[in-house]
Amino acid sequence: MNGITKSRAAAAGFAGGILNGLFGSGGGAVAVPVLEWGNGDPKRCHALSVAIMFFLSIVSTVGNIFLGYFPLDTVKSLLPAGILGASVGALALRRINNDVLRRIFGAFLIYSGGRMLLQ
């Protein structure tokens, strides 16, 4: 991804890590735009963001296990459908137009942010 300085990447990683640790997600909201600023292909940026969030999520999971916030029964019930959904999403990524992908991502961020503000 050309155009991304080490300091910008480090700042995005730090901010994404904080969001992931606090909310269990949200790091992609930082990572995707930063990666796209480097003139990256949106599909590659989304895929790379998923890989980054995978590792951040492992760290967050371990921290939450130690803090006692990890309901294993709930995880067991959600995981099979989540794996299926992630597989379908990854396959769908290949067929989605980049502009449509950006709009879907933006709409999701607006919806999520609005929902949080109104709660």
C-alpha positions as CSV (number, residue, x, y, z in Angstrom):
1,M,0.0,0.0,0.0
2,N,2.0,3.0,-1.2
3,G,1.8,6.3,0.5
4,I,1.4,5.0,4.1
5,T,4.1,6.2,6.4
6,K,5.3,4.1,9.3
7,S,4.0,6.8,11.7
8,R,0.6,6.8,10.1
9,A,0.4,3.0,10.2
10,A,1.5,3.0,13.8
11,A,-1.1,5.6,14.8
12,A,-3.8,3.7,12.9
13,G,-2.8,0.4,14.5
14,F,-2.8,2.0,18.0
15,A,-6.2,3.7,17.5
16,G,-7.6,0.5,16.0
17,G,-6.3,-1.5,18.9
18,I,-7.9,0.8,21.4
19,L,-11.3,0.6,19.6
20,N,-11.0,-3.2,19.4
21,G,-10.1,-3.5,23.0
22,L,-12.9,-1.2,24.2
23,F,-15.7,-2.2,21.9
24,G,-14.7,-5.6,20.5
25,S,-14.7,-4.1,17.1
26,G,-14.3,-0.8,15.4
27,G,-10.7,-1.1,14.5
28,G,-11.6,-1.6,10.8
29,A,-13.3,1.8,10.9
30,V,-9.8,3.2,11.4
31,A,-7.8,0.7,9.4
32,V,-9.8,0.8,6.1
33,P,-9.6,4.6,5.6
34,V,-6.0,4.7,6.5
35,L,-5.1,1.9,4.1
36,E,-7.2,3.6,1.3
37,W,-5.4,6.9,1.9
38,G,-2.3,5.0,0.5
39,N,-4.3,4.6,-2.8
40,G,-5.0,1.0,-1.9
41,D,-7.6,-1.0,-3.7
42,P,-10.8,-1.0,-1.4
43,K,-11.2,-4.8,-1.6
44,R,-7.6,-5.3,-0.5
45,C,-7.9,-2.7,2.2
46,H,-11.0,-4.4,3.6
47,A,-9.3,-7.8,3.5
48,L,-6.2,-6.5,5.1
49,S,-8.3,-4.8,7.8
50,V,-9.9,-8.2,8.6
51,A,-6.4,-9.7,9.0
52,I,-5.3,-6.9,11.3
53,M,-8.4,-7.1,13.4
54,F,-8.0,-10.9,13.7
55,F,-4.7,-10.4,15.6
56,L,-6.1,-7.5,17.6
57,S,-9.1,-9.6,18.5
58,I,-6.9,-12.3,19.8
59,V,-5.2,-9.9,22.2
60,S,-8.6,-8.4,23.2
61,T,-10.1,-11.9,23.8
62,V,-7.2,-12.9,26.1
63,G,-7.6,-9.7,28.0
64,N,-11.4,-10.1,28.4
65,I,-10.9,-13.8,29.5
66,F,-8.6,-12.6,32.3
67,L,-11.1,-9.8,33.2
68,G,-14.0,-12.4,33.4
69,Y,-16.0,-10.8,30.5
70,F,-15.9,-13.9,28.3
71,P,-19.2,-15.9,28.3
72,L,-18.0,-19.1,26.7
73,D,-21.6,-20.5,26.3
74,T,-22.6,-17.5,24.2
75,V,-19.5,-17.7,22.1
76,K,-20.2,-21.4,21.4
77,S,-23.7,-20.6,20.2
78,L,-22.7,-17.7,18.0
79,L,-19.5,-19.1,16.4
80,P,-20.9,-21.6,13.9
81,A,-23.3,-19.1,12.2
82,G,-20.6,-16.4,12.5
83,I,-18.1,-18.6,10.6
84,L,-20.7,-19.3,7.9
85,G,-21.5,-15.6,7.6
86,A,-17.8,-14.6,7.4
87,S,-17.3,-17.2,4.7
88,V,-20.2,-15.8,2.7
89,G,-19.0,-12.3,3.2
90,A,-15.5,-13.1,2.0
91,L,-16.8,-14.8,-1.1
92,A,-19.2,-11.9,-1.8
93,L,-16.4,-9.4,-1.5
94,R,-15.0,-10.7,-4.8
95,R,-18.3,-9.8,-6.7
96,I,-19.0,-6.4,-5.1
97,N,-18.2,-3.3,-7.0
98,N,-15.6,-1.0,-5.1
99,D,-18.0,1.9,-5.0
100,V,-20.8,-0.2,-3.7
101,L,-18.5,-1.7,-1.1
102,R,-17.5,1.8,0.1
103,R,-21.2,2.8,0.3
104,I,-22.2,-0.3,2.3
105,F,-19.2,0.2,4.6
106,G,-20.1,3.9,5.1
107,A,-23.8,3.1,5.7
108,F,-22.9,0.5,8.3
109,L,-20.7,3.0,10.1
110,I,-23.4,5.7,10.0
111,Y,-26.0,3.2,11.2
112,S,-23.7,1.9,14.0
113,G,-22.7,5.4,15.1
114,G,-26.3,6.7,15.1
115,R,-27.5,3.7,17.1
116,M,-24.8,4.3,19.7
117,L,-25.6,8.0,19.9
118,L,-29.3,7.3,20.4
119,Q,-28.9,4.7,23.2
